[in-house]
Amino acid sequence: MQFPNLFSPITINGMTVKNRAVMPPMGTGYGNADSTVSDRLLAYLSRRAQGGTGLIITEISAVVPRGKGFPNQIGVWNDEFIPGLARIPEALHRHGAKVALQLHHAGRETFETAAGAMPEAPSAIPSVILGQPCEAMSEERIAEVIHAFARAADRARQAGFDAVELHGAHGYLLNQFLSPFSNKREDQYGGSDENRMRFILEIIAAVRKIVGRDFPVWIRVSADELVRGGYDLSFMQKFAPRLVTAGIDAIHCSVGVYSTPGNLAIASMDTDPGFNLFRARALKDVVNVPVIGVGRINNPELADQAIARGDADLISFGRQHLTDPDFINKARTGAFDDIRWCTACNQGCIERLSFEMKSATCSFNPECGREYKGPAPKADPSKRVWVIGAGPAGLSAAMAAVARGHKVEIFERETQPGGQLLSASRPPHKAVFMDWVAWSLQRLKKASVPVNSGHTVSAEEIKQQRPDAVIVACGAYPVAVPIPGLDSKIVADARDVLTGKVDAKGPAVILGAGYVGMETADYLLARGIAVTVLEMQAFPPVGKFTAHGYWLHKRIKDAGGILHFGARVLRIEDGAVRYHQMDTEKVEKAATVITAMGAKSENDLEGVLKELAIPYRIAGDAKSPRRILEAIHEGHKAGEEI
């Protein structure tokens, strides 16, 4: 076997797991509005168990209504939830997986609309990120919540779960009591390390008393909060043995809280895979129970090596389970090249759930969260379908159309497939985007789908060949506001710079601070080229609240890049850009001026398709320039519907 350590069994307090792969808790928003388990959630979890993972930990389940973090969070606060919850272990056990229910209370990291009342916390200090006011818990209320955790654990046991995990990480209630960053109490639950430990230790004692010694109970912790005024790894090394003595059977070692810069609790592509394993090793060195390592791990090879080194006993693969639910079985059977890799883009999972208030999905896997709907029906009759464009929308559309039984042919005007990903994959930390292109092309090759690169489809060709149906996924072309001197020989488009068609010289001035402009700046600065970015808006279009946005700003600043906002470009001169900012006319020297001011959809073929009455769909940037999530999902939908 290629990965003997990852695929060896392990026993946690009498519960034997068939391999060391763990699917950690990840919020989805798939629960019903009344916090019961939905068919959608059940199908999603079952699909992951079918993929071969040994241990699956459900997303957060609220032990009291006031502890809910989002509206559709599943609940476990009374006995009426038990029958619905029981459907989860019943379904997952059919595929040989063990399953744990994660018990959770959001504390101050929620909104009144989700909790149904003002959020409660150890101290009346609003969340730094959410800004939601909260109420300090009385000692009587603390006792009620401790009892609620114990009763929730017992309900999980009655429902057939193999174990429970206490959520003591990421700035939620247990973490809040533990941390001097959020706990300013002066009673027995605050003021000293010992007092701040008390709440968690009393919860463990109460849980143990009600479920007994033989039921596996573990805790997820942030080994280091990585915020000023919070606790650090040395503190957690002292606390971890106390957790074990209190009755904890394993420790799930995460990192960070809501306020941690760069959102390391759910690290983006900007962070190295396995970055948190040294903290798992630090806890493993001080306890004699299994430690679960986590932290942007998507590769079974990395996981196997980490277990072999003794960094951790089990490995959590989070978002990789969303991108490819079969990746564990693929690794076990040697089909490593067939794995669809998670890029840690965070668009479909974290940002969609946290910022858009929509249920989670995966940018690269349109079926994530739609498992309950089943596959699209087979085409009857099969059609000759042309897909025009081999970017993310076109490739996704082709795969979906092939799956339905259509005869598909792809046309791409560029010399290689990839579309916007050819340029989007060039900035630092983004090469992983092309992994999806390679995976898609491999699947299409197995299905004998022709990909005609360097072929521009014309209206005349459509008239002559008359395909049965067409999916227009031509993408978008760059546009720029009219500026005197824009036709100068020193001016180039950002995409041409990123793909190497233009060799940019320094100093470079980039017009536009959206993602294209910022990532082009990041790209050039990494090559030692001085960069100034001019943005017409008064505030950064790319915020620092997302992980990728934070790291982009940090790298540009650390590398000496300059960002000017509220800058209106007047004209481009020989070797300079003249602009207006704060009632002052300024000049920036430039050997290269790079435009990154937006794009316009390319869908010129729509007219001939209407004229010939050929069924068609428009997807991705050809419909409207947006993110990779919309491109892949719209392409998939077009392929299913055509």
N, C-alpha and C positions, 0 to 999 in steps of 0.2 A: 504494500500500500504506500502511496506517495507521501501521505501525511500521517504517519503512525501515531504521533502524539495527539493530534487533533481528533483522530478517530478512535481513541481508546476510551473505555467507559470510566466513569467516576461515580463514587457514592457520597451523598451528602445526608448525613443522619438517617441512614437506612433507605434513602431514595437513590436508586441507581439510574444514572443518565447514560444513554448509549454512546454519546460522544461529547466532546468538550465545547461544542458550538452552542452559543446562547443567542436567542433573539431577545434583546432587552426591551423594556417598556418604551413605547413611542406613542404619543398622543395622535389620534386619528380624527376624532370628531364623528366616528361612525356609530356611536351609540344612539339609542332612541331619545326623543325629547324628554321622556320621563325617566331617563337614566338607566333604562333596562337594556339588556343585550339585544342588538338587532340582528337580523339575518345577514345584513351587510358586514357587520363586525365578525360574525361567526365564520362567514365564507372567507373573509380576508385572513383570519388567523388559521383556519384549516388549510388554506393554500400554502401557508408558510410551514406548517407541520408536515404537509405532504412533501415538501422539499428536502426533508431529511435532518432538520435541526433537532438536536437532542433535548434542549430545554427552551421553552417559550414562556416569557414573563409578560402578562397582559399589560396593557397601558394602565395608567393610574385609575384607581377606583376609589371614590370618595367615601370616607368612613362616617361623615356627617354632611348634610346638605350645605352647610355654611363653609365647608372645606372644598367645594367644587372650584376647579380652575377654569372650566369652560362649559358652556350650556349642555352639550351632548355627552358629557363625561358619564361613564357608567357608575352606578352606586352600589354600596353594600351596607347601607346604614340601617336596614331592617330585614326581617326574615322574608318579606315578600319578594326580595330580590333573589333568593336562593334558587328557585326553579329555573329562572332565566340564566343565572350564572352557571348552573350545572350543565348547561348545553355546551359550554366551552371545553371543560376537560373531557366530556363524553366524546366530542368531535375530534379533539386533538389526540386523544389516546388511541384512536383507530389507526393513526399513522406512526405510533410508537414514540411520540414525544411526551415528555413530562411537562407539566404546566403549573406555573405559580401565579397567584393573584397579587398585584402590587397594591398595597394599602397606602392611601395618600390623603393629605390635608394641605391645601395650598397656602394657608396662613395669609400673609399680606399680599402674596403674588397672585392676585385675582381681581375681579371687578364685582361690584355689588350686583350687577345684572346676572352674573353667573352664580354667585354665592347666595343670592336671595336676601341678603342682609349686609350690613357693613362688615367687611372682612375682619377677622380676628387674628391677633398675633401676640407674641410675648410682650411687646411694647407698642405704643401707639405711634409708630414711626412709619410713614407711608413708604411704599416701595419706591426705590430710587428710579426705576425704569417706568413703572406704570403710574406712579403719582397718586394712586388711590388711597384715600384716608382709611385708617383701620383703627380697631379698638383693642386696647390691652386686655388680655384674658385674666379673669379673676382666678383665684386658686380653686374655687368651686367649679368653674368652667374647665380648668385644666384637668381636674379629676374626671369630669364628664367625658372629655375627649380621650383621655387614657382608657377609660372603660369602653369607649366607642371603638378604639383600635382593637381591643381584646375581643369584643363581640364580633367585629368584622372578620377577624382571623378565624374565629370559630365558625362563622357562616361559610367562609371559604372552604374550611375542612369539611363541613356538612355537604357542600356543593360538589365535592369530589376533587378539588384541587390537590395537587401533590405537595404544595408548599405555599408560603406567603413571603412576600418581600416588603419590608417597611421602607417607605421612601424618605430617607434622611438626607437627601442631597439637593443640589440645584436651587437653594434658597427657599425651599418650602418649609412648612411649619416646624418639623423636627430640626432641620438645619438652622432655622431662625432662633430656636431656643438655644442651640449649641454655640452660636456665634456672638461674639461681642460687637460685631457689626450691626446686628439687628436686635439683640437682647440687652436692654438697659435696666432690667428689673433689679430691685434691691431686696427681694424676699428670698425664699429658699430655692427659687428657680432662676436666680440671676446673681451677678456680682462677682462670682469666682468661677474658675474652671469647674470645680466640683458641683456647684449649684447649677451651672448651665448644662452639665451632663445629666442632671437628675430627670428631666422630662423624658428623654429617650430611654434611660435605664428603667424608669418606672413603666413605660409602655412595654418594653421587652418582658419585664417581670409579670405584668398583667396578661400579656399574650401567652407566655409560657404556662401560667397557672390555668388558663382556660383550655388550651389545646394539648397540654401535656408535653412530656420530654421527647416523644418519638415523632413529632410532626415537624418537618423542616421549616425553620424560620431564619431568614437572613435579612440583611439591611444593605441598602444602597447609600453610599456616602460620597460627599465631595471631599476628597483627600486634602485638598487645598482650595480655599475660596478664591484666592488670587484677587482680593480686593483690600484696599487700605482699611485697616481696622478689623479685618476678619481674622480667622484662625489660619494656620499654615500646616504644612505636612508634618512638622515635628509634633504639633498638638495632636493630630490624628494618630500618629504612631503611639502616643501615650494613651489615647482613648480606645483604640482598637482592641487591645487586650481586655479592657473593661467590658466591651461589648460581648466578647466571647464568654467571659466569666458570667455575664448576666444571662446567657442562654442563646447567643447568636451562633448559627451553624455555618455561615459563610459571609463574606464581605464582598460587595459589588463596588469596585473602586472607580468612581467617576471623578469629576473635577469641576470647579466653578459654580457660580450662582448667576442670577439674572444680571447682576451689575458687573460681572467679570468682563473686562475689555476683550473684544473679539469673540464673545459668546463661545468660549471653549467647551462648554457643556455639550454643545452640538457643533463641533468644529467644522469649518468650511474647508474648501479645497486649498486654502492658503496655509493650512497647517499640515505638518508632516504626518503620514500614517503611523499610528502607534505612539504618538507623542506622549501619551499618558502612562505608558507601561512602566516607567521607572517608579511611578508612585504606587502602582499595584505591587511591585517588587518590594518597596519600602514597607508596605503593610504586611506582605507575606513574611517578611523577615521577623515580624514581632508577634504573629499569631500562628496557631496550629490548626486552623480551619481553612477550607478552600477559599481562594481569592479569585474573583472574576475580574478580568482586565477589560477595559473599554477605552475607546478614544480614537475615532476615525480609522477603524480597522475594517477593511473590506476584503483582504487577500488571505485565503486559507494558508498560503505558504508563510506569510508573516505570523499568523496565529500559531502555526505548528512550531515555528522557531521560538516564539515567545514562551510557549509551554515547555519546550525542551530546555531553554535557558533557566527556567524557574521563575520567570517574571510573573506568571499567573498560572492558575490551575484550569480555568475555563476562560473562553474569550467571547465577548459580546460583539456580534456583527449587527449593528443597528440598521442604518439606511440601506445597506447592501441587501437586506431582506426585502426591502421595498422594490429595488431595481430588478433583482433576479431571485424570486422565491425558490428556485431550484439550484442555487449555486453550491450548496453543500453536497447534494447528490452528484452534481457535475464534478466537483473536486474529488469526491470519493471514487467515482468511476473513471477518473482520468480525462474527462471531457473539459479540461481546464480552458481550452481555447474558445469554448462555447459560452463562457460566463459573460453576462452583460454587467459591466462594472458600474458601481455607484461613483459619481464624480464629486460628491459632497457639494453640489451646487446650492442646495437648500431651498430651491425655488418651489418645488412641489410639496415638500414635507413641512419644513419649519416655517418658512415665510408665508406660505399659504394659510397655515393654521393660525399663526401668531399675529400676522399683520393684516391678512385679508379676511380673517374670521370665516374661512371656508374649511371644509373637511380636507384632510391631507391626501396627497397622491404622490406620484414620482414623475419627475420631468421626463425620464427616459423609459418609463414603463406605464403606458396609458391604461393598462388593465388593473393597475394597483387601485384598490378601492371599488372596482367594478366586477369583482369576481362573482358576486351574487347574481349578476345579470347573465352570466354564461357567455359562450362564444357567439359571435355573429353568425347568422344562418348561412349555409353554403349558397353560392350564387346559382340560380337556375333561370335562364341558362348562363353558362360561363361567357364572359364578354372579353373582347380584345381591348384592353385598357392601356392607354398611354399616360405615363406620368411625366410631366414636363418640369424638370428640375430635380437634381439629386442632392439637395440640401436636407436638413432634418425633416421638414414637412414631406418632401417627396419620397425619401427613403422610408419613412414611417408609413406613408400612404401605400407604397408598393408592397410592403410586408403584410399590411392588413388586407389588401386586395388579393394577394396571392393566397393568404390563408382561407379566403372564401372560395378559391378555385378559379379566379380570373386568370386570363393569359396576359401578363403584364410586361410592358417594355418601358424602360426609363431613358429619357433624353436629357443630357446635361451640356450646356454650351461651353463650360470651362473644361480644361484638359483633365481634371480629376474631380471626383465626387466630393461632397462635403458642404458645399454652399458657404453660408456665413461662418460655419465652424472652421473653415480653412484659415480664416483670419482670427476668429475668436479663440482658437486654441493656441495662439502664439505668445500671448503675454505670460508672465511668470505664473506657475502653478496651474495652468489651464490646458496643458497638453492632453490631459485625460479626456477632453471632449472628443478627440479623434478616436479614442478607443471605441466609442459608440458607433462611429462611422464604420470602423473596421468590422465590428460585430455585425452591423446591419448588412454590409456588403457580403460578408461570409454567408449569412442566412439567405440572401438573395441569390448568391452563386449556387448554393445547394438546391435552390428551387428553380435553377436554370433561367433566371430572369436576366435578359440582356441589359447592360448599362452602357449606353452610347455616349461616351464623353466627347467633348469637342463638337457637338452636334446641336446647332441652333434650329429649333423647329419653327417653320414659317407658316403663315396662313395658307399659302399655296400647297405646302406639303400636307396639311390637314385636309384640304379639299381633295387632294389626289388620293390619299391613303384611307380616309374615312374610318378612323377608329370607332369602335362602338361607344366608348366613353373616354373622357379625359379628366385627369386631375392636374390642375394648374398650380404648380408650386415653384414658380420662377424666382421667388424671392423679391428683393427690393434693390433699388440702386441708390447710391448716395446723392444727396442734394445739399445745396448750400445757399444761404441768403446772398443776394447780389452785393458784392463788395468790389469796389474799384481795385484792379490789380489781381483779381482772383485767377486770371488766366496766365499769371506769371510763371516762368519756368521753375521757380523755387517752390511752387504750390503742388501738393500731392494729397490724395485721399488717404485716410487712415488705413483703410483695408489694404491698399496697395503697399503701404509701408510695412504693415504686419506680415503680409505674405511674401515680402522680399522683392516685389516688382519695382519698388523705388528704394534706393539706398539713401536713407535720411542722414543728413549731416547736422552737426550741432553748431551753434545753439538752435534748437527747434522750438517753434511756437505752435501750439495746438489750439485750434478754434473749436471750442465745445468741451464741456466737462461732464457730459453724460458718460455712461459706461464705456462706450467706444473710445472717447477722448481720454478718460482716466486710465484705461487699460493700455492704450497706446503710449501714454506717458510712462507708465510702469515698465512697459517693454523697452522703451528707449533709455530710460534711466538705468535699467539693469545692464545696458550695454555701454554705459559711461557717457551718454549724450545728455548735455544740459537741456532742460525742458522748462518752458513756461506755458501754462494753460490759461487761456482767456475764455471766460464764460459770461454771456450776456445777463443771465439771471443773477439776482442779488444773493441767492443762497445756493449751496451745492446741490445739483440734481441728484447726485449719488450721496445718500446719507450715510452716516457712520453707525446707524442702528442695526444694520445687517452685518453679519460677520465679514462677508466679502468686502462690503463698503468700508468697514473699519480698517481692515488690513490694507486695502488700496490706499486710503488716505495716509496710513502710517508709513507704508513703504515709500510713497512719493515724498512725504515730508523728510523721512530719514535719509533719502538719497539726494536731497537738496532741490527737489522739484518745487516750482513756484506756482500757486494757484491764485488767479485774480478773478474775483466775482464782480458783477455789475460793470463789466467791461464791454463797451460797444465798439466794435472794430470799425474804423473809418476808412482805411485803405491799406493795401499791401504795396510796399515800396521795394526798391532794390535793396535787399538785405535787411529789411525791417518791417514791422507791423505798427501802424499808428492807430491808437484807440483812445476812447474817451472813458474816464472813470472818475466819479465823484467831482464833476464839474471841472476836471482837469484833463488836458490832452497829453497823452504819454506815448513814448516810442519804445518798442521792444525789438532788439536786434534778432535777426533770424536768418540762418543759412537755409533752413527748410521751414515752410509753413504747411501745417497739416490740417486738413478740414475733417471735422467730426461733428457735423451739425444736423445729422439726421438722415433719413432715407424715405423713399417713396415707393409704394408697391408697384410691381411690374406685372400687369395682367392684360396686356394688349391683345392677347389671343381670345379674350372673352367674346369679342365681337363676332369673329368668324364661327365660333362654337354656337353662338345663338343663331347666327344666320343659317347654319347647316342643321340646326336642331339636334346637335350631338349632346347627350347628357354630360354634365361636367360639374366639378366641385373646385372651389378655390380654397387653398389652405396656406397657413403660415404667413410669412412676410408678404406674399403676393396678395393676401387679404388685408393685412395691416401689420407693419413692422412692430414686433414685440419680442418676448423672450423665447428661449428654446422650449420652455414648457408648452406654450401655446402652439408653436410650430409642430412639435412631435404629436401632441394630442389632437390638433386639428387634422393633421395628415392621417393619423390613425382613424379618426372618425370618417374622413372622406373615403378612405379605403374600405371601411365597413359599410358605407351607405351607397357607394357608386353602383 
